[in-house]
Amino acid sequence: MEKITDQTQVQSWLTASGISDQFDTPGLAFQAFCYEKGEYLTMPGRRLDWLLFIVQGVIRIYGIHENGSLLPVDQLKQPALIGDLEFVEEGRSSFYAQASTQVICLALPVSLYRPQLDRDIRFLHTLLHSYAAKLKVFSAMNITASTIEERVLLYMGTACPDGELHGIENALLQLRCSRRQLQRVLSKLCRENRIEKIGKGRYRLLQP
């Protein structure tokens, strides 16, 4: 992880991302960090004292079973927030967050601003929205639908904004199936007019 010291660039990212608009507290001093592919942003046993707003790149979230196998959870990119769950857990992380590409984050130190953040209504609403988005993903990840087809339809209906699936890779993580299986199901659902393809790797759920 490398700290980016160019304050002009940091301010440019802040302006472009609109992250400052998610706080009522004035004068927050954001920093910027660059993570290379493969680096960890969070992991169990390592305390996180930052709110990390992704402005570039992709992050993979996963856990590890007791038998050592990986438990895929999600892929995050702009404008996702890392550190929301840790904010209420005194910095404790339950999952691994690893950079899948080079990642740039705008970072705010929690310990420095904790009293203000605890009273910052706009920020607390930001946390609620972030929690809700992740809860949708976790719910879809643990669905009990018996077939891949049922899982795809439920995932698109609950975890995808506006019922639109964007990106096969992220869906593979959530649905725990092979690319071939997913492509076969998506093609079948398109033929049945239950979903429609709207672009490369993009599908929209059609209302019955």
N, C-alpha and C positions, 0 to 999 in steps of 0.2 A: 504494500500500500504506500502510495506517495502523496504527500500533501501538495496541493497546487497553490502556489503563492501569488500568482498573478491576479490581483484584486479586480482589475478591469474585466478579466475573463469571468471571475466569480460573479460579479455584478451583472454581466451579460447573461449568464445562466439564470440568475435569480429573476431578472426581468422577463426573459423568454418563457420561463417555466411558470411564473405567477405564484411561486411558492410563498412569497411574503404575504400574499393576499389571504393565506390560510391561517393567519395569526392576527390577533388584536394587539398583541404586545409590540410596542415600537422599539426600534433600535436593536433588533436581534442581529448578532454578529455571526453570519454563516461562514463556514469554511468549505473547502472542496477537496475531495480525495479521489485519487485514481487507483483502481484495483485492476491488476492484470488478470488475464484469463487463468482460472484455477485457484486464485486467491479466495480466502474465506472472509466474509464480512461478519458473520456470526456463527457460533457453534455452541453446543451445550458445554458448560464448564467455563466459558469465557464470557465475562460480564461486558455488556454493551452499554456504554454511557452516551450514546449518540442517537439522534433521530436522523436517518439517512434517506434522503429523497433522490431517487434515481433520475438522472437527467440524460444519461446515455448508456447504452448497453443492455445486456440481459443477465439476470441472476437466476440460478436454479436453487429451489428450496427442496430439501429432502430430509428424511430421518433415517435411522439405522435400526433394523430389528435386532433382537437379542442374538439371532443366529448369524448376524453380520451382513444380511442382505439389505439392499437399499429400499427405502419406502419413498417413492417419488411423491411430492406434494404439489409443486407449482413452478411456473416460470414467471418472473416479474420483470417488467420494464417500465419506462417512463409512463405515467407519473406515480408509480408505486412508492410506498413508504415502508422502510424497514426500521424496526425499533418501536413500533406501536404497541405490540404485545409486551415487549421488554419494558416499556415505559411504566406499566402497571405491575410488572413482576420484578421490580428492583434490578433490572438489567439482565435477568436470567433468560436464556434462550432455550427453546425446546427443540429447534431444528437447526440444520446446517443451511447457511446461505452462501453459495459459492458462485463466483463470477464465471459465466459461460462465455463471455466475450470481455474485452476491455470495458470496464464500467466506471462511470464518473458519477459521484454522488455529491449533493450539497448536504452539509452536515451541521447539526446544531447540538452543542453539548448540553445534555439533560441536567447534569448536576449544577451547572452554572445558572440555569434558568428555571429550575424546578418550581420555585414559589410562584413565579409569574405564569408558567404554563398550567399549573393547577387551577388558576383562576381565569385562564384565557378561553372564553366561550367558543370563539371561532376555531381555535386549535382543537378543543375537545370535540367539536362537531366533526373535524377532520379525522380524529381518531375513530369516532363512531362509524363514519363512512368506510374507513379502512378495515375496521373489524367486520362490518357487514359484508364487504366484498370477499374477505377471506373466509368468513363463515359459509357463504354460498359455495365457495370452492371446496371447503372441507366436507360440507354436506353432500355435494355431488360426488366427492371422492369416496365416501362411505355408503353410497346408495346400495340398496339390496336388489335392484333389478337383476333378473336372472340371465338376460342375454345382452350381448354387446349392443344390439339394436336398441333395446330398452334403455341401456345406459347412455347411449348417444343422445337419444331424444330427451331424457331427463336432464342430462348435462347441459344441452343447448337451452332447455326451457328454464333452468334454475341458475346456472353459473355463467351463462353468456349474456352480456348486455344486449338487449333488444333481440334476443334469440339468435344472435349471429356468432358463429364459430369462426374465429380468426386464427389460423395457424395450426397445422396438423401436429407439430411437435408438442405444443402445450397440451393439446387434447390427448395425445398418447400418454403423457404423464398422468393425467387425471383419470383416464378410462382404463389404464393398465391393460392395454392390448397391443398387438403388433401393428405396424404400419399397414401391412397387407390386409389384416382383418378390418381395420378402420376404413381403409379405402373401399373395400368391398361393401361394407355396410352403408357408407355414404352414397355410393353409386346406386345401391338398391333403394335407399330412401328417396333419392332424386327421381328414379324411375316411377316410384309410387306417388310422386308429387307430395311427399310429406316434408321435404326440404328442397331448397333450390341452391344451385351453385351460383355465386355472385362474383367470383374472382378466383385467382390462384390460391388454393388453400382456404377459401372463404365460403361458408355456407350459411343460409338463412332458414330458420324454422318457419314453416308455413302453418298458418292457423287452420284447424279443421273446419 
